[in-house]
Each structure stands twice: as structure tokens, then as C-alpha cells.
Amino acid sequence: MPVLAPLKEVADIIKEAGGEELKLCYQCGLCTGVCPWNTVRSFLVRRIMHQAQLGLVDFEDEDMWLCVTCRACVERCPRSVGILDVMKAMRRGITELGIAKVPDSLRITIKNISGTGNPLGEPPENRANWAKDLDIKEYTEGTEWLYFTGCMASYDPKLQRIPRAIVNLLKKAQVDFGILGNRETCSGESVRKAGDEQLFQTLAQTNIDTFTELGVKKIVTTSPHSYHTFKNEYPELDGNFEVIHYSRLLAELIKEGRLKPTKELNKKVTYHDPCYLGRHNGIYDEPREILHSLPGIELIEMPRSQENSLCCGGGGGGIWMETKKGERFADIRLEEAIETGAGTLAVACPFCMSMFEDSVLSLDKGDIIEIKDIAELIQEVI
């Protein structure tokens, strides 16, 4: 039997996070119908929303930690209820009050971020090692762009090829940019979605203070998650900066003729829309414009694309969570990509890259399809 209890503290946190919108929810269940979890198991978003309306929390329900914050539910809700705000608030209540167990993998990740500023627990002094041979300047006041690399792209050896490609293209286009080097730390995006609001506030304020001290005005990010957080959440703490995702900047550079293709690729490519680029921020066109501009690429859309894209499963702390075999969204998405006949799955997010690379290995599909960041594809023709 579920262990339900009324918790005024959690109810107060939900209300603070915008829970007044709960009054708009009339339990139609459309949120449950579009949740990607229901492609692999039963996940009743409607039930969780109803419990939140009543100020109840099920101590033993793991579903609260499953939400990958993909925003499909919010897009489908006829009353635009802030379902993700409610999910985050319930996690925050559990985390702050210690009333239920946080999944071990998530707890360890948060501990790593708190101690070292990155989820992998790597030494902070190694953050800029990926760039040692690229002759990149550290950001100083007056530089046009701060390139914020992000934790995964900085530390994961399998993902470091993404910032390296981006940097090479920015240099080729003679963009004035710099990096923070070892002063860069986690944006806090996943931390907040996992419920640790206090740590998020600390990380965000540290970054805002660093950006302000250096006179940063414009930021280009590798990760859609960092992009979303800097653009939409840091202003809550008076961190106001012009923020752009690298896909948009590279699309502009191609349009301006500052990046000119000189080679032709013979590739059939399908593109996966990251949730935090697409549904959260409405950026669908620029990555496709880039792919259409590359000679020799045939772009084939998956049946589920743009606002209907299937989440890779990495959002909302999902990238740090243990997911059972048979329940991995990335496995399903990889099969969808293969069914298009494409030999390349193009991505624009380090989280998506990590999830799909794991699926390629676990499903043994390396001889059928490759995973490429769109920056890598541009680099191949420049």
C-alpha cells in the first residue's frame, strides 16, 4: 500500500514554485498520455498531480524521480499547468526535508557537484584540459563572447570532440571568444531539477559573480541545458546576459559566409531535437538550416520530430540515474533513427550524445549508424 501523508512543508514549497496553477488542473489525463515513460511502463502523471493538489506525498513512490522534464506534458496540457514546476517542487521538498530516499546515483552526483563543481567528481583544475592544444585565450573584459563549455563536454573524453569542433569553427570564422578555463563551474541545471535548490542557488550565484567580475555580456553554450538555465533562470538572481546556443551562432556564421563549405559529404542524416533546445526554447530551425546547407547531406526526418520528438532520457537528472534495460528512451530513439535509413544521427546536445553513444554500444549498432554532433558535420566540410 502507498504510504501517503499530508505534508504542509511540501505543500508550501509547491505553492512557492507556482503551485497555484494546480487549481487549473482538472485531471483530464492528457499529460499521462504524452509522457514518454508510457512507451515503456506505466507512469501516471495525472496521479502525481492529484496528490500534489491534495498536499500528499507517497514516500515509497519512485515515480517522482522518473520525470525527465522533457516538457511534453506541459505542451499538451489544455490549461498550460506548470507540471514541471510541481515535479521540481515535490523533489525539492523531499530533498530539503529528508522525508524519502533520493536515488543513490543522483545523490552521489549531487555530492560530486557540491564538492568539485562537476558531476563526475573530477578535479576542478582539470576542467580546461580538453583545450590545452587549441590555443584558446581565457576570457578577459572586452572579449565579445564567453564560450561556456559545460561539465560533460569538458570532462567526458567521449564528448570532448564537441567543444573541440565548436572552437575550431569559431576560430575559422574569426569570432572573438574566450573560455573561463578552470574558473568555469557547473551551471546547476540538473541540480535544480533534482531538487537541491540550495546548491543550485550557490552555483548560480558563483557563476553570476564570475561573469559580472569579468564583464561578460554575451555567452555561447555547448549544452541546451546550460543555455536554458542562463537564459531563463539566472535572471531570477539578477544574472542578465545575452545567451545563445552554439547551433544558432554557427547557423548565423554560415549565413554570413564566415563559414564556407569546401567539401561534399555523402551522408543520409536524421536529426534529433533535444528537449531543452526544442520544446523548452522553441529552437527547431537553425540546426536543420545548418544540415541543409552542408553539401551532400540528405536530411531525413524521423516520424517523431520537432515538438513531438522523443526525449533521450537525459534531462531532469535522468542522465545520472540507473535505467533498467528495456526502459531506455535512447534505445527506442536510436531504433527510430535507424528505421529512416539514415547512417548518421545528428545531435546538438552533449546529454543526447552521451545517451545515444551508450545505446549504440549496448545495442551493438555501431556498424549501422554513427552519432555526430552538428558541429562535427560542419567541420567535415569546412
C-alpha positions, 0 to 999 in steps of 0.5 A: 500500500502507498504510504501517503501523508499530508505534508504542509512543508511540501505543500508550501514549497509547491505553492512557492514554485507556482503551485497555484496553477494546480487549481487549473488542473482538472485531471483530464489525463492528457499529460499521462498520455504524452509522457514518454515513460508510457512507451515503456511502463506505466507512469501516471502523471495525472496521479502525481498531480492529484496528490500534489493538489491534495498536499500528499506525498507517497514516500515509497513512490519512485515515480517522482524521480522518473520525470525527465522534464522533457516538457511534453506534458506541459505542451499538451496540457489544455490549461498550460499547468506548470507540471514541471514546476510541481515535479521540481517542487515535490523533489525539492521538498523531499530533498530539503526535508529528508522525508524519502530516499533520493536515488543513490546515483543522483545523490552521489552526483549531487555530492560530486557537484557540491564538492568539485563543481562537476558531476563526475567528481573530477578535479576542478583544475582539470576542467580546461584540459580538453583545450590545452592544444587549441590555443584558446585565450581565457576570457578577459573584459572586452572579449565579445563572447564567453564560450561556456563549455559545460561539465560533460563536454569538458570532462567526458573524453567521449564528448570532448570532440564537441567543444573541440569542433565548436572552437575550431569553427569559431576560430575559422570564422574569426569570432572573438571568444574566450573560455573561463578555463578552470574558473568555469563551474557547473551551471546547476541545471540538473541540480535544480531539477533534482531538487537541491535548490540550495546548491543550485542557488550557490552555483548560480550565484558563483557563476553570476559573480564570475561573469559580472567580475569579468564583464561578460555580456554575451555567452555561447553554450555547448549544452541546451541545458546550460543555455536554458538555465542562463537564459531563463533562470539566472535572471531570477538572481539578477544574472542578465546576459545575452545567451545563445546556443552554439547551433544558432551562432554557427547557423548565423556564421554560415549565413554570413559566409564566415563559414564556407563549405569546401567539401561534399559529404555523402551522408543520409542524416536524421536529426534529433531535437533535444528537449531543452533546445526544442520544446523548452526554447522553441529552437527547431530551425537553425540546426536543420538550416545548418544540415541543409546547407552542408553539401551532400547531406540528405536530411531525413526526418524521423516520424517523431520530430520537432515538438513531438520528438522523443526525449533521450532520457537525459534531462531532469537528472535522468542522465545520472540515474540507473535505467533498467534495460528495456526502459531506455528512451535512447534505445527506442530513439536510436531504433527510430533513427535507424528505421529512416535509413539514415547512417548518421544521427545528428545531435546538438546536445552533449546529454543526447550524445552521451545517451545515444553513444551508450545505446549504440554500444549496448545495442551493438549498432555501431556498424549501422549508424554513427552519432555526430554532433552538428558541429562535427558535420560542419567541420567535415566540410569546412 
